Amino acid sequence: MKISNLIYLFLGVFNAFGQKSGYLPDFEAAKPIAGMKLIWQDEFNENGKPNPKFWKFEKGFVRNEELQWYQEENANCQNGVLLIEGKRVQIPNPNFEEGNQNWRKNRNKINFTSASIQTKGLQEWQFGTFLIRAKIDTTLGSWPAIWTLGNNGQWPSNGEIDIMEFYRVKSEPTILANVAYGTDKQYVAKWDDSKTRLKHFTDKNKDWVNQFHIWRMDWTPETINLYLDDELLNSTSLSETINPDGKNPFLQPHFLLLNLAIGGQNGGEPKPETTLINYEVDSVRVYQKQ
């Protein structure tokens, strides 16, 4: 029997007996939700690269002046999870240009690599219940996210939903659940955001950071509700999310992104001894009304 199969068997036995289940990938079938149908899922159970029918990769320095260079090598499915690794490196920036003022080109070195995958052009949804089971690294510098963007329009008028973000707010480790839409200024968003200190969760569960958790979005034509382990973090009325042009960016299809950013505007500077930051996604499931 292959080593990978032995690992699956071992993890399955642990889950079957309910032992340490919060620490391990969940190999059980998706549970039904009354009145809803499971229309799409990725369990990441096949070792290798994320399914190219579902996901495409972002590449290079992308946004927010973050430290990481996104590349395919840092996202792999193994042992029942999608593992995104943020790695400290020292390699040349292939886009470096001496004297260029663009932050993507004025760095001569890449100091971290990571990965960002998205369903843009492959999978999209309008409304539904989204369940994402994941384990996040809360190390200084870590900025993992589960989020969506609307298909049409320029950011932020296309709409952004942050089902999960983690980073430091005023030096305090924080879980965020946000909704953003357009204003009359280009690239300036209006935010309905929620910031909950990580301490709120670790005070109740001392081993919270070592376990998988379920982030959920209930998105209807009326509201977007964002939950963590069934605790409501943010509720947004779509009667209020109107762009200056009168359009509502949350009444259109969105695509999903999973990424691990490092540093930048929010992540914080990793400590010198930090060489690896991990982000594990066990499953993504999307339900819609029957």
N, C-alpha and C positions, 0 to 999 in steps of 0.2 A: 504494500500500500504506500502511495506517495506521502511525503511529509505533510504536504498541504492538506491532503485528505484526512490525515491523522489529527491535524489541528482543528479542521471542521468538526470531526467526530468528538474531539475533546470538548470544544466549545459547546457543541450541541448537548452533550451530556450535562454540562454545568447548567445550561439554560433549562433543560428538561426538569432538573431538580430544584430550580429556582435559586441556585447558589451563585452569589456574586454576579447575578444577571445584569446589574447596573454597570458593571465594569467591562462587560463583554459584548461583542456584536450579537444582535438578536436575529436568529435564523428562522424564527417562526413566521408563518404566513401573515400578511397584512390583515388586521382585524376589520370586520365590516363596521360601517357607520350607518345608523338607521336613516333611511330616506336618501342615502347617497350611494354613488357607484364609484369604485376605484377605476379611474380612467388612465392613469399613468403611474409608473413606479420605476425606480432604479434601486436595487438592493446591493449593488457593487460586490456580488458574490463570485464573479468570474475574475480570476487573477489576471493582471495585465493592465492595459490602458483603459480609461473610461470609454464606454460604448460610443463610437463615433457617430452612431445614428441619433444619439441623444445630446452629445456634448462637443463643443469646440473649444480650443485654447486661446487665451489672450497671450500676447508675446511682447517682451521687452519692458521698458519703463512705461507705465500706462497712465496713472492718475495720482493726484494729491501729493506729488513730490515724495512718494514713498521710497523706501530704501531698496525694495526687492526688484529684481529682474524676473519677469514671469517667463517660464519655459515649461515645455511638456514633461521634461525629465522628473520634475518634482511632484507629479501627481500620478499615483498608481493604486490600483485595486489589489488588495492582498488581505488574506485571512478574513474576508467578509466586510471590509471597510474600504472606502476611498481614503487613502492617506495622502495628505498634502504636507510636504516638508519644506520648512523655511531653513535654508542652510547658509551659514557664513562662508564666504568664499573671497578670493582675491583674483579676479579675472578682468581682462580688458573689456571696456565698453565698445562694441563694434561700431556704434554710432557716434563715438566721440569726435567732436570738432573743436579745435582750439579757438577760443574766443567767442564761441556761440553762446548766446544768452539763454537759450532754451535748456531747462533743467534736464531734459532727456538726453541732451547732447553735450552738456558741459562737464559731465562726470567722466573722468578718464578710466575709472575703475567701477566694477560691479562688486559690491560688498556682501550682498545677500541675493540668493535665488529663491523663488517660490513658484506657486502655480495658481492660476485662476481659470475655471471652466465655466461655460455658459451654454444655454440651450438656444441662443439667438439663431433664428432661421431654421431651427430643427424642431423645437417643441415650444408651444405657447399656450397660454390659458387665460380665460376671462372668467373670474369668479371661481369659488370652490374652497375646500379645506385642504391646506397644505401641511403635511407632517414631516418634519425633518429630525431624525435622531442623530445626534452628534456629540462629540467630546472636544472641548476647546482647551488650548494651552493658555494659561493666564500669566505667563512669563512677561516681564516688562519688554515692550517692543512688539508683542503679539497683537494682531488686529484681524481676527477671523470674521467672516461675514456670510450670511445667507440673505440674499436680496433679489429683488426683481426690478426690471425696467420696462416701461411701455414701449411697444414697437414703433410708434409714430411720434415724431416731434423731437426737438432738441432738448437736452437736459437743461433744467429740471421740468420743462413743460410736458415732457413725455411721462412723468411720474416715476417716483422711486419708492419702493417699499422695503425697508430693512427689517426683515423678520428677525434677524439677529445681527448685532454687532457687539464686539467686545473691545474696549480699549480703556485708557486712563482718562478720566475727567478730573482736572485739577489734582493730578497725581493719585487719584483714587480709582482702583480697578472697578469697572462699571459695565453692566449689561445694558444695551440700548435696544429699543424697538421704535422704529421711526417711519413716518410717511412724509414725503416731500413732493411739492408741485411748484408751478411756475409763478413768477412775479413779473412786474413790468421792467425788471432789469435782467439783461442777458446773463445767464449762468449764476443767478442769485435765486436760491430756493426759499420757499416758505415751508417751515418745518412744523409738523406736529410730532414732537419727539418725547420719548420717555427714557429716563436715566435711572437705573436701579443699581445701587452699590452692590458689588459682588458679596460684600459682607452680609447683606440681607439673606443671601442663600447659604453661605458657609456657616453662619451662626446657627442655622437649623440643621445643617448637614456638614459635619467637619471634613468629610471626604468628598465634597461636591466636585472639586476640580479633577478628581480622578475617575469620574463616572460619566456615562452617556446621559444626555438629557433630550427631551423632546420639545422642539420649538414648533409652534403651530400658528397658522394664519387661517382665520375664517373671513373670507372675502365675499361679500354680497353686493348687489347694486346699491345698498343703503349704507353699509359700514365695512370697515376693515378692523378686525380685532386680532391682536397679537398676544400670544401666550407663551409662557415658559413652564413646562411641567404642569399645565392646567391652571397656572396663575396668570390672570389677565394683567398684562403690562401696559397696554395702550389700546384705546378705542377711538377710531376716527370716523366721523360722519361724512359721507361722501357728498352731502349737501353743501359742505364747506370747502371742498377741494376743487375750486374752480379757478382755472387759469384766467389771466386778463382777457384772452380772446373768447372767453365764454365756454371753452371746452373743458371737460373733466377727464384727466389723464387716467383715471381708474375705472373708466367705462370703456376700456379697450384692452386687447390682449397684452399680456406681459410675458417676458421670458425670465428665466431663473439664472442666477449666478452663485457660485460657491468659490470663495477665494480666501487666501491667507496673505494679507498685507503685513508689512513689517515697517515700523517706524512711521515716517511721514508726519502729516499734520496732527495725527491723533495717537498713533501707536506708541510713541515714546522711543527714546534711543535704547536699544538693547545693551545690556551689560557686556563688557568685553569678554567675559567668560561664556556668554551665550553663543553656542555654535549650532544649535538645532532647536527649532520650534515646530511642534506637530499639531495638526488639525485633522481629526478623524470624523468622517461622515459615514454613518452606518446605513442609512436608507433615506430616500426621498419618495413621498407618496402624495398623489394628488387625487382628491375626491371631488365629484360634482353631483348636484342634485339629479336624481333619476328623471 
